[in-house]
Each structure stands twice: as structure tokens, then as C-alpha cells.
Amino acid sequence: MASDAPLAHSSRGGVSVQTYFEHVKNVRHDAVRNAMNASGFYDGDREVFVRRVEAAALYHDLGKLDHANQGVLGQDSPNPLPIAHEDAGVAALWELRCKESAVLVAAHHAGLFSKAEESHPNKKRPFRDERQPPALKGYAVDKHVDDHLRDYLTAHEKVGLWMAPGCSDGTLHRCGFTRRIALSCLVDADHGDTAYHYGNEVEIAEIELRWEERLAALQRYLDRLPEGSTGREQHRNRLRKRLFEVCRDSTLDPPIRTCDAAVGSGKTTAVIAHLLRVAAERKPTLRHIIVVLPYTNIISQSVETYRKALVLEGERPEDVVAEHHHRADFSDLELRQLATSWKAPIIVTTAVQFFETIASSHPATLRKLHELPGSAVFVDEMHAAIPSHLWPQMWRWLETWTAHWGGHLVLASGSLPRFWELEEYKALVTKDRQSVMPEVPDLVQDDSLRSELKETEKRRIFYNRRPEGSSALDCNDLVDFVIQKKPGPRLLIVNTVHTAAAIAQAMRDSGHDVLHLSTALAPIHRDSIVERVKLRLRDRIENWTLVATSCVEAGMNFSFRTGFRERASTASLIQIGGRVSRGDEFEDAEVWDILLRDDRFRANPAISISRNALDLFAVDELNHLSATQLATSAMKREWTAGAEEKARQIVECEDRMEYPNVSKQCRVIDTKTCTVIVDHGLAQAVRKGKKVSKVELMKYSVQIWAHKIDKLALCPLNDISRPSCTHLYMWPYEYDADFIGYMDGVLKMEKFISAGGSVI
């Protein structure tokens, strides 16, 4: 290529320029590959889908050919391009009647826009960057682009880039999910080639799927597990093996299934067995298995189990089972890409990552979405995955994915709410649509096994409450009630970090043996506490208590003798039952639903609706209705208590194609938190501008609600060389890594203030 060839990327950090021809050629190739891989599972017009993506890739950077833009690209300069480079591609594609391709080009940096902004680009393009760069001396950007469009096209064709025939259809796609998939194909190709050019990504070899061999390996792993030392444990393990076999051999269809087997019944490995068989036997073979978990802290232990059970001889475990969350540690770029781009055969990720990706309008978030077609997804602990008001629209997207994009879905929980069977949900999900709610059968159709599992669950624990009319417990009464009257080991779960720390401190001050586990501890210190809990339970130490928040409620392989749960949601009460006599090893195991009231405690207003729903259940109902019946009934009550209106707004926004609003309303965690570093040495390194990995930051940081930053008088780590670090803070008070974390400083501060002191 001649030295005066037009450029797509300038030199940076010692990396040479990239020509326009090379970049567009690469993006076109990769975008088409992505589109063909995804559309191999599409039941719509695959050829049209691929052509639209290809046309968008071909013209996505057309505006970089503007003379002013080339002037900047020819320099080693951080300056932005003076002309919004996507505008020219939008204008060219609109004239060619490739309207859907034009939308993809307009969105490939700015994100998906609202339907109201899909106007003729030569008249008004409100979705474009309307900057008025000084170089144009007030001349409108769109007028400038329109006047020079022929020059751009001439230069574009001169370097050998031609439009593929047959793109024009003059229509816009009306399925938001399909549009997001198409944009993902383009964005992954564009971002990927740019990152590869600058050395931020590497080429990775495709990992062999080998689904049948992995299923056989899982069977061998299960066969090696111990049978148990008591008759009750042996009986439960026999049930687990039966559940495994039934789920593994279940029919492949329909594509949306459930597994509501009781906690501790081995449903996690049973569901994976089913999905491995589906992945192997579906034609074409499925591409990925994605495991979705509600909490970051339970991902690593799940990944460890999957790697032991599913990795074959000679394979690198990280290649086969990738963990995708903000705390994941990657030894090289290849492993990071396998996880963050969903390229590995098996990906374990969080509910936040998975569901916010589906709903997103942002290109960087959507980049991995094109890997979802032709994949199987296992949403474990689905009762805790997302707030109830998000499920109607999420269900519509999941139904589209399974019905039209070759997806296979299993929703599993020991307290699984079958909300899709409720008339209130049906009315909203099928609103203005011809379709009806599909049948969603359970993987376990063996009535005798279901009956036996249910009977075992009834025998395993008993739910209890203090007598009606009893007052809520203050801190002193709670300590007496938990420690003096109930056998250990004991688990107490409360609704806030503050309450957990206050109770744990009160127990320790009273001379009791207590551990504490909550997000007041940085991840590296939480992990240490988890190991201590496991050792105590393994060694059958009895007279001690773990005080925790909901971070231990799901996925933790703990088994206590007695459980206490501050009243929250019905599902939360059922889930703490999964941490009590988990292996049916205690004959008199109890779970207590309790009310707390003390000035030292803090309420969680976010659970008020679900808490009110639990108020309406009598103790007899808690012990005689199945967990699924309880969870479904509770969700119905939540629906009429405020969730319906939120859900309706999201569905209507998606129907109106108001993509930015949908993305905003579908945030799984809606309250903003700030990152606070608890290790002073690390905080000082950040302050001085030293290179610190994101993983290192996460290990030694806690998340604190943004509205509490000023109240705690926390100072930001203002790093002049890295302005993006201004959202980081340092914890300046006491921090107890072995017990209550940053709450050690908070409680001491409160004591200081109550004695007349003040924080300035």
C-alpha cells in the first residue's frame, strides 16, 4: 500500500498507523464471520441478516476519509476527529436504501438510539454527533458530510472496497433483540481489529467443544463422590444420582425448561448434564454453555467444580471454563478474551453481566451478544437473579432467543417462582402479540422421584416463628435467643451490612464464638472467612455462630444445624433453608423467620414489597406448601404491590424501540456504589499513578453506597495522570480484615459521634 494511503488509525505508543483499507477489510471479514456463525441458528432470512451486517462493516468508517479527519489520523496525536466519522456511512447507506445497515453504523460508537431518531439522514440526523468543529467555521456537520459524500465514496472504491450486491431492501428491522445481535456482530469485529492492531488483544485458537466427552467426564466425576457415612446421607446421595440420570436423559425439547429440585439435591450437576447432552445432540451442535449465577462470590467455587469435572486430559482449565466477572484474574490477554467475549466453550458469569447485556444499547456491552445464538444457558438460583419487575421483558427476549435463534434455557432454583404461569404476567408478556406463553415443563417428569425429593425436603428442616404478638427482637434479646436457646452451629442472615456488623460485635462482646461475613469485607478477606467457615463445619465444631448478609444465601455449600433469617423475601427464607441440614444430617434442624428492631440496626427499604408478601404466609403454609408454590405465590403478591407498573414501562419502551430507556430501566443493580480501597499501600500506589491491575483493586476494595461517601467524609484518590481514578476512594478509618471489615471503623465512629464528637 502506498505511503499516502488513507488511514483508519493513527500511530500510538510505538505502534504504527493502520490503513483504511486494512481495517475495513478486516472488519468486513470478521463481521461477516460473526453474522454467519450467529445466523446459522436463525429461523429468519439468514442471507439478508448477513448482508446487512456486511454492508454496515463496509461503510462503518467511511467518514474517516474526510480530509480533516485524515489530517488528525496522520499525526501521533490524542486529538479527536473533527468530523463524526460514522455520519458518512449512514448517509451513503441510506441513499442505497440499506436502512438497517445505516442504523448499525450510526450506533457502532454512540449506541442504539430511539425509533424517533430514525429519520432520513440527508434531512436531519439527531442520532449523530452534532458537534460544530472550529475547522468548519460554523458550517453544519451534516451539510459538510453531504457535500463531500461523493469524494468519500470515490476514495473508498479507489482502494478496492465495493458494496456486496443485494443489500438494498429499504426496510428497518422491528425486532430489538435481532438488531442487538446484528450490532454485536459489527462492534465485535470493529473493536476487535482495533484492539488487535494496538496489541491489546491477541488471536486465539478455537477451543474444541467435545461435548460428549465432557458429559462422560462429568459422569466419572459424579461416580467418584463419596456415598456418605450415615443412612440419611446415603439415601440423599442416591436421590442425587437419580436426579442426575433423569435430567441427563430428559427430552431435548421444548427449549425452555426448569429444574425446581430441592436445595442440596444435586441439581447443579444434573442440569449441566442435560445441557451437555443438548449441546452434543442438537443439530447444528450448540456453541457454548453459559452458567448464570446471582452473586460474584459464588462464581469462583462453581468454576473450580466445573473445571474439575469437565476439563479433559491435556486441556488448560481456563480455556474450557471461563469465569466472567469483575473479580476474575487473567494471566494473559487470551484468557481475558475467552471470558469477556464469551468465546470459551463454557462461561460462568453473573446475572448482572448476562441480563444487562441482553438489554443494553451500548456497543461495548453488546459486543459479546452475538455468541448467544446457538448456545445453552443455565440460570442457577434464578429466584435471586433479577428483580421481579424485570422478568416480563427479559422473558420476551429469552423466548425470542430460544424460538428464533436456537437457544436452550434452563431456569433452576430450590425456590423457583413459576411466574410465567400467573395471569398477571401472561397479560403483559403477550401484550399486542399473537404468541401465547409457551409450555415450560420441568426436567424431572418422574413423579416418584419428585415425590420422594419433596418428602425428603419436608423432613430436612422445619420453618418456625416466635408466637404471634411477640415483639421484634432488639440486639440483646436476639443474642440471647440465638446463642442461649438454639443448638449450633448457627447461621444468622440479616438485611444490611450495618445490622450484621452490629450483631456480630455484640455477640463477640458478650464472649460468644462468632464469625462475620458480608460485603463490609474486601473480597480477599471474605474468601478467607469462607475457608474458616468450611473448616469449622467440616470439623463439626458446634457452639458458634456465623452472622452474615444475603451474600451467603445462595450457592454456598454450607450446612448449619439452625438458621435465623431477618424477615425479607419468601425466597430468601427458603434459601437459608438450603444452608441448614443441607445433607439431611440433622434430625431437628430449624429455620427461624424473625423480626428485628434496634437503634443499632438498619432497614433495607428495597425489600419492603417482598417482605410484606412474606408477612401474609402462616407457619403451616411455610412447612406444607412446596418451595415453588411459596415462591410463585409470593411473586404474585409482589406484582400487585408495585412491580407491575415498573414492568409495564419497560415492555412499552421496548415496543416503542426506546433502546436507551430500556437499557437504563433494566439495570439489575440500580443503586450507585463507589469503590473504596481498604489497603493503604495500594491506595497510595494509585494516588502516585503507579500501575495497579483492576483485579488487585477489586481484591482489596469494598463497595459503599454513593450517598454515604460524603457522610463518611471519604476523600477521592485524585491522580492527575489518570483522571479516571477520581471515582476511587481510600478508607481512612479502622478496618478489621478478620472480622467486620470497614464496619469496625463505622461502629467506632458512631460511638464517637454519640459521645459528642463530629467528623469534618
Secondary structure as the mmCIF struct_conf table of DSSP 4:
data_model
#
loop_
_struct_conf.conf_type_id
_struct_conf.id
_struct_conf.beg_label_comp_id
_struct_conf.beg_label_asym_id
_struct_conf.beg_label_seq_id
_struct_conf.end_label_comp_id
_struct_conf.end_label_asym_id
_struct_conf.end_label_seq_id
TURN_TY1_P TURN_TY1_P1 SER A 3 ASP A 4
STRN STRN1 LEU A 7 HIS A 9
STRN STRN2 ARG A 12 ARG A 12
TURN_TY1_P TURN_TY1_P2 GLY A 13 GLY A 14
STRN STRN3 VAL A 15 VAL A 15
HELX_LH_PP_P HELX_LH_PP_P1 SER A 16 VAL A 17
STRN STRN4 GLN A 18 THR A 19
HELX_RH_AL_P HELX_RH_AL_P1 TYR A 20 SER A 39
TURN_TY1_P TURN_TY1_P3 GLY A 40 PHE A 41
BEND BEND1 ASP A 43 GLY A 44
HELX_RH_AL_P HELX_RH_AL_P2 ARG A 46 TYR A 59
TURN_TY1_P TURN_TY1_P4 HIS A 60 ASP A 61
HELX_RH_3T_P HELX_RH_3T_P1 LEU A 62 LEU A 65
BEND BEND2 ASP A 66 ASP A 66
HELX_RH_AL_P HELX_RH_AL_P3 HIS A 67 LEU A 73
TURN_TY1_P TURN_TY1_P5 GLY A 74 GLY A 74
BEND BEND3 GLN A 75 ASP A 76
HELX_LH_PP_P HELX_LH_PP_P2 ASN A 79 LEU A 81
BEND BEND4 PRO A 82 ILE A 83
TURN_TY1_P TURN_TY1_P6 HIS A 85 HIS A 85
HELX_RH_AL_P HELX_RH_AL_P4 GLU A 86 GLU A 95
TURN_TY1_P TURN_TY1_P7 LEU A 96 ARG A 97
HELX_RH_AL_P HELX_RH_AL_P5 LYS A 99 ALA A 110
STRN STRN5 SER A 114 SER A 114
HELX_RH_3T_P HELX_RH_3T_P2 LYS A 115 GLU A 117
TURN_TY1_P TURN_TY1_P8 PRO A 121 LYS A 123
TURN_TY1_P TURN_TY1_P9 PRO A 126 PHE A 127
BEND BEND5 ARG A 128 ARG A 128
HELX_RH_3T_P HELX_RH_3T_P3 PRO A 134 LEU A 136
TURN_TY1_P TURN_TY1_P10 LYS A 137 GLY A 138
HELX_RH_AL_P HELX_RH_AL_P6 VAL A 141 LYS A 158
TURN_TY1_P TURN_TY1_P11 VAL A 159 GLY A 160
HELX_LH_PP_P HELX_LH_PP_P3 MET A 163 ALA A 164
TURN_TY1_P TURN_TY1_P12 PRO A 165 GLY A 166
HELX_RH_AL_P HELX_RH_AL_P7 GLY A 176 HIS A 197
TURN_TY1_P TURN_TY1_P13 TYR A 198 GLY A 199
BEND BEND6 ASN A 200 GLU A 201
HELX_LH_PP_P HELX_LH_PP_P4 ALA A 205 GLU A 208
HELX_RH_AL_P HELX_RH_AL_P8 TRP A 211 ASP A 223
TURN_TY1_P TURN_TY1_P14 ARG A 224 ARG A 224
BEND BEND7 LEU A 225 LEU A 225
BEND BEND8 SER A 229 THR A 230
HELX_RH_AL_P HELX_RH_AL_P9 GLY A 231 ARG A 248
TURN_TY1_P TURN_TY1_P15 ASP A 249 ASP A 249
BEND BEND9 SER A 250 SER A 250
BEND BEND10 LEU A 252 LEU A 252
BEND BEND11 PRO A 254 PRO A 255
STRN STRN6 ILE A 256 CYS A 259
HELX_LH_PP_P HELX_LH_PP_P5 ALA A 261 ALA A 262
TURN_TY1_P TURN_TY1_P16 VAL A 263 GLY A 264
BEND BEND12 SER A 265 SER A 265
HELX_RH_AL_P HELX_RH_AL_P10 LYS A 267 GLU A 281
BEND BEND13 ARG A 282 PRO A 284
HELX_LH_PP_P HELX_LH_PP_P6 THR A 285 LEU A 286
STRN STRN7 ILE A 289 LEU A 293
BEND BEND14 PRO A 294 PRO A 294
HELX_RH_3T_P HELX_RH_3T_P4 THR A 296 ILE A 298
HELX_RH_AL_P HELX_RH_AL_P11 ILE A 299 LEU A 310
HELX_LH_PP_P HELX_LH_PP_P7 VAL A 311 LEU A 312
TURN_TY1_P TURN_TY1_P17 GLU A 313 GLY A 314
HELX_RH_AL_P HELX_RH_AL_P12 PRO A 317 VAL A 320
STRN STRN8 VAL A 321 HIS A 324
BEND BEND15 HIS A 325 HIS A 325
TURN_TY1_P TURN_TY1_P18 HIS A 326 ARG A 327
BEND BEND16 SER A 331 ASP A 332
HELX_RH_AL_P HELX_RH_AL_P13 LEU A 333 THR A 340
TURN_TY1_P TURN_TY1_P19 SER A 341 TRP A 342
BEND BEND17 ALA A 344 PRO A 345
STRN STRN9 ILE A 346 THR A 350
HELX_RH_AL_P HELX_RH_AL_P14 ALA A 351 ALA A 359
HELX_RH_AL_P HELX_RH_AL_P15 PRO A 363 LEU A 366
TURN_TY1_P TURN_TY1_P20 ARG A 367 LYS A 368
HELX_RH_3T_P HELX_RH_3T_P5 LEU A 369 GLU A 371
BEND BEND18 LEU A 372 LEU A 372
TURN_TY1_P TURN_TY1_P21 PRO A 373 GLY A 374
STRN STRN10 ALA A 376 VAL A 379
TURN_TY1_P TURN_TY1_P22 ASP A 380 GLU A 381
HELX_RH_3T_P HELX_RH_3T_P6 MET A 382 ALA A 384
TURN_TY1_P TURN_TY1_P23 ALA A 385 ALA A 385
BEND BEND19 ILE A 386 ILE A 386
HELX_RH_3T_P HELX_RH_3T_P7 SER A 388 LEU A 390
HELX_RH_AL_P HELX_RH_AL_P16 TRP A 391 HIS A 404
BEND BEND20 TRP A 405 TRP A 405
STRN STRN11 HIS A 408 ALA A 412
TURN_TY1_P TURN_TY1_P24 GLY A 414 SER A 415
HELX_RH_3T_P HELX_RH_3T_P8 PHE A 419 GLU A 421
BEND BEND21 LEU A 422 LEU A 422
HELX_RH_AL_P HELX_RH_AL_P17 GLU A 423 VAL A 429
TURN_TY1_P TURN_TY1_P25 THR A 430 ASP A 432
BEND BEND22 GLN A 434 GLN A 434
HELX_LH_PP_P HELX_LH_PP_P8 MET A 437 GLU A 439
STRN STRN12 ASP A 442 ASP A 442
BEND BEND23 LEU A 443 LEU A 443
HELX_RH_AL_P HELX_RH_AL_P18 ASP A 447 ARG A 460
STRN STRN13 PHE A 462 ARG A 465
HELX_LH_PP_P HELX_LH_PP_P9 ARG A 466 PRO A 467
TURN_TY1_P TURN_TY1_P26 GLU A 468 GLY A 469
HELX_LH_PP_P HELX_LH_PP_P10 SER A 470 ALA A 472
STRN STRN14 LEU A 473 LEU A 473
HELX_RH_AL_P HELX_RH_AL_P19 CYS A 475 VAL A 479
HELX_RH_PI_P HELX_RH_PI_P1 ASP A 480 GLN A 484
HELX_RH_AL_P HELX_RH_AL_P20 LYS A 485 LYS A 485
BEND BEND24 LYS A 486 LYS A 486
BEND BEND25 GLY A 488 PRO A 489
STRN STRN15 ARG A 490 ILE A 493
BEND BEND26 ASN A 495 ASN A 495
HELX_RH_AL_P HELX_RH_AL_P21 VAL A 497 ASP A 509
TURN_TY1_P TURN_TY1_P27 SER A 510 GLY A 511
STRN STRN16 VAL A 514 LEU A 517
BEND BEND27 SER A 518 SER A 518
TURN_TY1_P TURN_TY1_P28 THR A 519 ALA A 520
BEND BEND28 LEU A 521 LEU A 521
HELX_RH_AL_P HELX_RH_AL_P22 PRO A 523 ARG A 538
TURN_TY1_P TURN_TY1_P29 ASP A 539 ARG A 540
BEND BEND29 ASN A 543 ASN A 543
STRN STRN17 THR A 545 ALA A 548
HELX_RH_3T_P HELX_RH_3T_P9 SER A 550 VAL A 552
BEND BEND30 GLU A 553 GLY A 555
STRN STRN18 PHE A 560 PHE A 560
BEND BEND31 ARG A 561 ARG A 561
STRN STRN19 THR A 562 GLU A 566
BEND BEND32 ARG A 567 ARG A 567
HELX_RH_AL_P HELX_RH_AL_P23 THR A 570 GLY A 577
TURN_TY1_P TURN_TY1_P30 GLY A 578 ARG A 579
STRN STRN20 VAL A 580 VAL A 580
BEND BEND33 SER A 581 SER A 581
TURN_TY1_P TURN_TY1_P31 ARG A 582 GLY A 583
BEND BEND34 ASP A 584 ASP A 584
TURN_TY1_P TURN_TY1_P32 GLU A 587 ASP A 588
STRN STRN21 GLU A 590 ILE A 594
STRN STRN22 LEU A 596 LEU A 596
TURN_TY1_P TURN_TY1_P33 ASP A 599 ARG A 600
HELX_RH_3T_P HELX_RH_3T_P10 PRO A 605 ILE A 607
HELX_RH_AL_P HELX_RH_AL_P24 SER A 608 ASP A 615
TURN_TY1_P TURN_TY1_P34 LEU A 616 LEU A 616
HELX_RH_AL_P HELX_RH_AL_P25 VAL A 619 HIS A 624
BEND BEND35 LEU A 625 LEU A 625
HELX_RH_AL_P HELX_RH_AL_P26 ALA A 627 GLU A 638
HELX_RH_PI_P HELX_RH_PI_P2 TRP A 639 ALA A 643
HELX_RH_AL_P HELX_RH_AL_P27 GLU A 644 ASP A 655
TURN_TY1_P TURN_TY1_P35 ARG A 656 MET A 657
STRN STRN23 GLU A 658 GLU A 658
HELX_RH_AL_P HELX_RH_AL_P28 TYR A 659 GLN A 665
TURN_TY1_P TURN_TY1_P36 CYS A 666 CYS A 666
BEND BEND36 VAL A 668 ILE A 669
BEND BEND37 THR A 671 THR A 671
STRN STRN24 THR A 673 ILE A 677
HELX_RH_AL_P HELX_RH_AL_P29 HIS A 680 ARG A 687
TURN_TY1_P TURN_TY1_P37 LYS A 688 GLY A 689
HELX_RH_AL_P HELX_RH_AL_P30 LYS A 694 LYS A 699
TURN_TY1_P TURN_TY1_P38 TYR A 700 TYR A 700
STRN STRN25 SER A 701 TRP A 705
HELX_RH_3T_P HELX_RH_3T_P11 ALA A 706 LYS A 708
TURN_TY1_P TURN_TY1_P39 ILE A 709 ALA A 713
HELX_LH_PP_P HELX_LH_PP_P11 LEU A 714 CYS A 715
STRN STRN26 PRO A 716 PRO A 716
TURN_TY1_P TURN_TY1_P40 ILE A 720 SER A 721
HELX_RH_3T_P HELX_RH_3T_P12 PRO A 723 HIS A 727
STRN STRN27 LEU A 728 MET A 730
BEND BEND38 TYR A 733 TYR A 733
STRN STRN28 ASP A 736 ASP A 736
TURN_TY1_P TURN_TY1_P41 ALA A 737 ILE A 740
STRN STRN29 GLY A 741 GLY A 741
TURN_TY1_P TURN_TY1_P42 TYR A 742 TYR A 742
HELX_RH_AL_P HELX_RH_AL_P31 MET A 743 SER A 754
TURN_TY1_P TURN_TY1_P43 ALA A 755 GLY A 756
#
